[in-house]
Amino acid sequence: MLAAQRKDLILATLREQGRVIAKELAAELDLSEDTIRRDLRELAADGLLHRVHGGALPASPAVADFAARTAIGTGAKAEVARTAATLVRPGQTVAVDGGTTARELARVLPQDLRATVITHSPTIAVELATHPTVEVIIVGGRLFKHSVVASGALAHEAIGRVSVDAFFLGVTGVHPVAGLTTGDADEAAIKRAWTERAAETYVLGSGEKIGAASAFEVVPLASVTAVITDSAAPGREVAELRAAGVRVLGID
C-alpha cells in the first residue's frame, strides 16, 4: 500500500471511529508500527490529526487564529451561545473566556440582564460596552494575540483575587479520553485559573470541537459542570461523553 493510500485510510478511520491506534492499524495492514507512526507524524505536521500516546485523535479546527475562527461553525456557535445565556442569572458575577463562541454569548445576553461579567478578553469587553445593565470588569496582562486575550503573571494574579458564580470556558477540543484541551500552554493555564475560581464551569463546545483534541490539557472533564454543544454535534462522541459521566446541554 502506498503512503498516500495509508494516510487516506488513517483519516477515514479517524472520521469513522474517532481515533486511530497505531498497533492495531499496523497489524491490520501487516505493516510495522514505525511505518504507521511515521504516517501519523506527517499527518500531524500538516494539521490533519493530533498525535497521542499509541495513536492519534482528530485535530481541532479551532486552533486557527481569532480572525480565521470567526468563519468556522457560526450557526453552531450561535446555538451554543443561546443555551449558555439562559444559564446567567440576574445578580450573578460570571467570568467569560475569550474566543468566538464566547463573543456570541456576550452578544446574546438579554438587554435587561443585571449582572457582572469579568473577562480577560478585550473582545468580550467591547461587545458588552453598550450593554445597558451589565457591569464589565477587565482583567489585564500580556496580550496573547492569537486569541486576543490577556495572559501571563498579571492575569493570573488578578484572577486569583476574584470568585465567580460561573465561568464560561472556551476550548479547542472536547474528547471523552483526552478531556478538555487547547492549543497553547499559557492559555490553558489561564483557563485553569478561572475554573478554580468558579462555583460552576460551563464548556462552550460547539460541534466541531466535540471528539477533537489539541496539545494542552485545560482540566479533566470531571472538573466542569456541563458541556454546552449544538444540535448538529456528532452523536457518537456526545454519547461517549455522557457515558463518561459528562452532563451535555443543548442536544437531546
C-alpha positions as CSV (number, residue, x, y, z in Angstrom):
1,M,0.0,0.0,0.0
2,L,1.3,3.4,-1.0
3,A,1.9,6.1,1.7
4,A,-0.9,8.2,0.3
5,Q,-3.3,5.3,0.5
6,R,-2.3,4.6,4.1
7,K,-2.8,8.2,5.0
8,D,-6.3,8.3,3.4
9,L,-7.1,5.2,5.4
10,I,-5.9,6.7,8.6
11,L,-8.0,9.8,8.1
12,A,-11.0,7.7,7.2
13,T,-10.6,5.7,10.4
14,L,-10.5,8.9,12.4
15,R,-13.7,10.0,10.8
16,E,-15.4,6.7,11.4
17,Q,-14.1,5.7,14.8
18,G,-12.9,8.9,16.3
19,R,-9.4,7.6,17.0
20,V,-6.5,5.6,15.5
21,I,-4.5,3.0,17.5
22,A,-1.1,2.6,15.8
23,K,-0.6,-1.0,16.9
24,E,-4.0,-2.2,15.7
25,L,-3.7,-0.5,12.4
26,A,-0.2,-1.8,11.8
27,A,-1.5,-5.4,12.5
28,E,-4.5,-4.9,10.2
29,L,-2.3,-3.7,7.3
30,D,0.6,-6.1,8.1
31,L,3.0,-3.2,8.5
32,S,5.4,-2.1,11.1
33,E,4.3,0.3,13.8
34,D,7.1,2.5,12.8
35,T,5.6,2.9,9.4
36,I,2.2,3.9,10.9
37,R,3.9,6.3,13.4
38,R,5.7,8.0,10.5
39,D,2.5,8.5,8.7
40,L,0.9,9.9,11.8
41,R,3.8,12.3,12.3
42,E,3.5,13.6,8.8
43,L,-0.3,14.0,9.0
44,A,0.1,15.8,12.3
45,A,2.6,18.2,10.8
46,D,0.0,19.0,8.2
47,G,-2.5,19.7,10.9
48,L,-4.8,16.8,9.9
49,L,-4.7,14.9,13.2
50,H,-3.5,15.2,16.8
51,R,-1.0,12.6,17.9
52,V,-1.4,11.0,21.3
53,H,0.4,8.1,23.1
54,G,-0.3,5.0,21.0
55,G,-2.0,6.6,18.1
56,A,-4.0,9.7,17.1
57,L,-7.2,11.7,17.6
58,P,-9.0,14.1,15.3
59,A,-7.3,17.6,15.3
60,S,-9.5,20.5,16.2
61,P,-10.2,23.1,13.5
62,A,-10.5,25.7,16.3
63,V,-6.7,26.2,16.7
64,A,-6.6,28.7,13.9
65,D,-6.2,32.4,14.9
66,F,-9.1,34.5,16.0
67,A,-9.9,36.0,12.6
68,A,-9.9,32.6,10.9
69,R,-12.1,31.1,13.6
70,T,-14.9,33.6,13.0
71,A,-15.9,31.8,9.9
72,I,-16.0,28.3,11.5
73,G,-19.3,26.9,12.6
74,T,-21.0,30.3,13.0
75,G,-24.5,28.8,13.3
76,A,-23.4,26.2,15.9
77,K,-21.6,28.8,18.0
78,A,-24.8,31.0,18.0
79,E,-26.8,28.0,19.2
80,V,-24.3,27.2,21.9
81,A,-24.3,30.9,23.0
82,R,-28.1,31.0,23.2
83,T,-28.1,28.0,25.5
84,A,-25.3,29.5,27.6
85,A,-27.1,32.8,28.0
86,T,-30.0,31.0,29.7
87,L,-27.6,29.9,32.5
88,V,-26.7,33.5,33.5
89,R,-28.9,34.7,36.4
90,P,-29.7,38.2,37.4
91,G,-27.3,39.5,40.1
92,Q,-24.6,36.9,39.3
93,T,-20.9,37.5,38.8
94,V,-19.7,35.4,35.9
95,A,-16.4,35.1,34.0
96,V,-16.4,34.8,30.3
97,D,-13.4,33.3,28.4
98,G,-12.1,34.7,25.1
99,G,-12.9,33.2,21.7
100,T,-15.5,33.4,19.0
101,T,-18.2,31.4,20.8
102,A,-17.8,33.5,23.9
103,R,-18.2,36.6,21.8
104,E,-21.5,35.2,20.6
105,L,-22.5,34.7,24.2
106,A,-21.8,38.3,25.0
107,R,-23.9,39.4,22.1
108,V,-27.0,37.4,23.1
109,L,-27.1,38.3,26.8
110,P,-30.6,39.8,27.5
111,Q,-30.7,43.5,27.3
112,D,-32.5,43.7,30.7
113,L,-29.9,41.4,32.4
114,R,-28.3,42.9,35.5
115,A,-25.1,41.1,36.2
116,T,-21.3,41.5,36.4
117,V,-19.1,40.0,33.7
118,I,-15.4,39.6,34.4
119,T,-13.3,38.8,31.4
120,H,-9.6,38.7,30.2
121,S,-10.8,39.3,26.6
122,P,-10.8,42.8,25.2
123,T,-13.2,41.5,22.5
124,I,-15.8,40.4,25.1
125,A,-15.4,43.7,26.9
126,V,-16.0,45.7,23.8
127,E,-19.1,43.6,22.9
128,L,-20.6,44.4,26.4
129,A,-19.6,48.1,26.4
130,T,-23.0,49.1,25.1
131,H,-25.0,46.7,27.3
132,P,-27.2,48.9,29.5
133,T,-27.1,46.9,32.7
134,V,-24.1,44.6,32.7
135,E,-21.2,45.7,34.7
136,V,-17.9,44.8,32.9
137,I,-14.6,44.2,34.7
138,I,-11.5,43.6,32.6
139,V,-8.5,41.5,33.6
140,G,-5.3,42.7,32.1
141,G,-2.0,41.2,31.3
142,R,0.2,40.3,28.3
143,L,-1.9,40.2,25.1
144,F,-1.9,36.7,23.5
145,K,-2.6,37.9,20.0
146,H,-3.6,34.6,18.6
147,S,-6.8,34.5,20.7
148,V,-6.9,38.2,21.7
149,V,-6.9,37.5,25.5
150,A,-4.7,38.6,28.4
151,S,-2.2,36.1,29.7
152,G,0.8,35.8,31.9
153,A,1.6,36.6,35.5
154,L,-0.5,39.8,35.8
155,A,-3.6,38.0,34.5
156,H,-3.0,35.0,36.9
157,E,-2.7,37.3,39.9
158,A,-5.9,39.2,39.1
159,I,-7.9,36.0,38.5
160,G,-6.7,34.6,41.8
161,R,-8.3,37.5,43.7
162,V,-11.8,37.0,42.5
163,S,-14.6,34.4,42.8
164,V,-17.4,34.0,40.3
165,D,-20.7,32.1,40.2
166,A,-19.9,30.7,36.8
167,F,-17.2,30.5,34.2
168,F,-17.9,30.0,30.5
169,L,-14.9,28.2,29.3
170,G,-13.7,28.1,25.7
171,V,-11.6,25.2,24.5
172,T,-10.5,23.8,21.1
173,G,-11.2,20.1,21.9
174,V,-13.7,18.1,24.0
175,H,-12.8,14.5,23.9
176,P,-14.0,11.6,26.2
177,V,-10.4,10.4,26.7
178,A,-8.2,13.4,26.1
179,G,-10.6,15.7,28.1
180,L,-10.7,19.5,27.6
181,T,-7.8,20.8,25.6
182,T,-6.5,23.9,23.8
183,G,-3.5,24.8,21.6
184,D,-1.4,26.9,23.9
185,A,0.1,26.1,27.3
186,D,-0.1,29.6,28.7
187,E,-3.7,30.0,27.6
188,A,-4.5,26.6,29.1
189,A,-3.1,27.8,32.5
190,I,-5.3,30.9,32.4
191,K,-8.4,28.8,31.7
192,R,-7.5,26.5,34.7
193,A,-7.1,29.5,36.9
194,W,-10.6,30.7,36.1
195,T,-12.0,27.2,36.6
196,E,-10.5,27.1,40.1
197,R,-12.2,30.4,41.0
198,A,-15.7,29.5,39.7
199,A,-18.5,27.7,41.5
200,E,-19.7,26.3,38.2
201,T,-17.9,25.9,34.9
202,Y,-19.7,25.5,31.6
203,V,-17.7,24.5,28.4
204,L,-18.7,26.3,25.2
205,G,-18.2,23.3,23.0
206,S,-19.7,23.7,19.5
207,G,-19.9,20.6,17.4
208,E,-16.6,20.9,15.5
209,K,-14.8,20.6,18.9
210,I,-16.6,17.5,20.1
211,G,-14.4,14.5,19.7
212,A,-11.3,16.6,18.8
213,A,-8.2,17.2,20.7
214,S,-5.3,19.7,21.0
215,A,-1.9,19.6,22.7
216,F,-2.5,21.1,26.1
217,E,-5.0,19.9,28.7
218,V,-7.1,22.5,30.4
219,V,-8.9,20.5,33.1
220,P,-10.4,17.0,33.2
221,L,-14.0,16.5,32.2
222,A,-14.9,15.8,35.8
223,S,-13.9,19.3,36.8
224,V,-16.7,21.0,34.8
225,T,-20.4,21.4,35.4
226,A,-21.5,20.7,31.9
227,V,-20.5,20.9,28.2
228,I,-22.8,23.0,26.1
229,T,-23.0,22.0,22.4
230,D,-25.3,22.3,19.4
231,S,-27.9,20.1,17.8
232,A,-25.5,19.1,15.0
233,A,-22.8,17.8,17.3
234,P,-21.6,14.2,16.4
235,G,-23.9,11.8,18.1
236,R,-21.3,9.0,18.8
237,E,-18.9,11.4,20.6
238,V,-21.7,13.0,22.6
239,A,-22.8,9.5,23.7
240,E,-19.3,8.7,24.7
241,L,-19.1,11.9,26.8
242,R,-22.3,11.1,28.5
243,A,-21.2,7.5,29.1
244,A,-18.1,9.1,30.8
245,G,-20.5,10.9,33.2
246,V,-20.4,14.3,31.5
247,R,-23.5,16.4,31.5
248,V,-24.2,17.6,28.0
249,L,-26.6,20.5,27.3
250,G,-28.0,21.8,24.0
251,I,-28.7,18.4,22.4
252,D,-31.3,15.8,23.1
